[in-house]
Amino acid sequence: FYPDPKYSDAYIKANWSTFQQPGERKVDFAIAGITRTLNMRIKVDPDTASKQVRFKVYPNNWLARMFLPTLNLTYTPDRQLLRFEGYSNLIPAKGKGNQVVIDFVYHETDAVLSRPLEAWLPAAAAQVVAASNSGDSVPNSS
């Protein structure tokens, strides 16, 4: 039984300001499927060279640490999760362990396109642009 990794991420983001100084926090996380919590430690390790912030999440109990892996979470300074390393609830392939490394990539959605929409979807975009310029409805392709 291991706490759902999303709880670690949510806790870190909600308490970001308390992690300004390196150190450890002890937190109880709920465990899916059973009615108890697991006492975990969260240790912050700021990387001043890359301006990334790394967190290690692991059981507080020494015996539990022998059986449960550490979660490593890496964030940007503005709280975007960049990397998740550790146990996952994803179904393992071919019976291998549930250890994963997930790299997150964020794209600017508010940025202006580097080329006009017509260049991305020439035929469809041309119909939409023409219709919107003339005030007509968009032609139905069926």
C-alpha positions in Angstrom: 0.0 0.0 0.0 1.4 3.3 -1.0 -0.1 6.8 -0.9 -1.4 8.0 -4.3 1.4 10.2 -5.8 -1.1 13.0 -6.7 -1.5 13.7 -3.0 2.2 14.4 -2.7 2.0 16.8 -5.6 -1.1 18.5 -4.3 0.4 18.9 -0.8 3.6 20.4 -2.2 1.8 22.9 -4.4 -0.6 23.9 -1.6 2.2 24.4 0.9 4.9 25.8 -1.5 5.8 28.8 0.6 6.6 26.6 3.6 9.3 24.9 1.6 11.5 28.0 1.1 14.2 26.6 3.4 15.7 23.2 2.9 14.5 20.7 5.5 12.0 18.0 6.1 8.3 18.0 6.8 6.3 15.1 8.2 2.9 14.6 6.7 0.1 12.0 7.0 -1.2 10.8 3.6 -4.3 8.8 3.1 -3.8 5.3 1.5 -6.3 4.4 -1.2 -8.4 1.3 -0.3 -7.8 1.3 3.4 -8.9 3.6 6.3 -5.6 4.7 7.6 -2.8 7.1 6.8 0.9 6.6 6.3 3.3 9.1 7.9 5.6 10.4 5.2 8.5 12.8 5.1 9.0 15.4 2.4 12.5 16.8 2.0 13.2 19.8 -0.2 16.4 20.0 -2.2 16.6 23.3 -4.2 18.9 23.2 -7.2 20.2 26.7 -7.4 22.2 26.0 -10.6 19.1 25.0 -12.6 16.6 26.9 -10.5 14.6 23.7 -10.2 13.2 22.5 -6.9 13.4 18.8 -6.0 11.4 17.0 -3.4 11.9 13.6 -2.0 8.8 11.9 -0.5 9.4 8.8 1.6 7.9 6.9 4.6 8.8 8.2 8.0 9.0 4.7 9.5 12.4 3.0 8.9 10.7 -0.4 8.3 8.3 1.0 5.7 11.3 2.7 4.0 12.8 -0.7 3.4 9.7 -1.8 1.3 8.3 1.4 -0.1 10.3 3.4 -2.7 11.1 7.1 -2.5 9.2 9.5 -4.8 11.3 12.2 -6.5 9.4 15.2 -7.7 11.1 18.1 -9.6 9.4 21.5 -10.1 10.0 24.8 -11.8 10.1 27.8 -9.5 6.5 28.6 -10.5 5.2 25.2 -9.2 5.0 23.3 -12.5 5.8 19.6 -12.1 8.7 18.7 -14.5 9.6 15.2 -13.5 8.1 12.4 -11.4 10.3 9.5 -10.4 9.1 6.6 -8.3 6.2 4.3 -7.7 3.2 4.5 -9.9 -0.3 2.9 -10.0 0.2 2.3 -13.7 -0.1 -1.3 -14.6 3.4 -2.7 -15.2 4.4 -4.3 -18.4 5.5 -7.9 -18.3 5.4 -8.1 -14.6 8.2 -5.6 -14.0 8.0 -3.2 -11.1 5.9 -0.1 -11.0 8.9 2.3 -11.0 8.5 5.0 -13.5 10.1 8.3 -14.7 7.7 10.8 -16.2 8.9 14.0 -17.8 6.3 16.7 -18.2 6.5 19.2 -21.0 4.4 22.4 -21.0 3.5 24.4 -24.0 2.6 28.1 -24.1 -1.1 28.1 -25.1 -1.4 31.9 -25.1 1.4 32.5 -27.5 0.7 33.8 -31.0 1.2 31.2 -33.6 4.5 31.6 -35.5 2.7 31.2 -38.7 -1.0 31.9 -39.6 -3.7 29.3 -39.1 -4.0 29.0 -42.8 -0.5 27.6 -43.0 -1.4 24.9 -40.5 -4.6 23.7 -42.0 -4.8 25.3 -45.4 -8.1 24.1 -46.8 -10.2 24.0 -43.7 -8.8 27.2 -42.3 -9.3 29.1 -45.6 -13.0 28.2 -45.5 -13.3 29.3 -41.9 -11.4 32.6 -42.5 -13.4 33.3 -45.6 -16.7 32.6 -43.9 -15.8 34.7 -40.9 -14.7 37.6 -43.1 -17.9 37.6 -45.1 -20.2 37.0 -42.2 -21.5 33.7 -43.8 -21.7 30.4 -42.0 -18.9 27.9 -42.4 -19.5 25.5 -45.3 -20.5 21.9 -44.3 -18.0 19.4 -45.8 -20.6 16.5 -45.8 
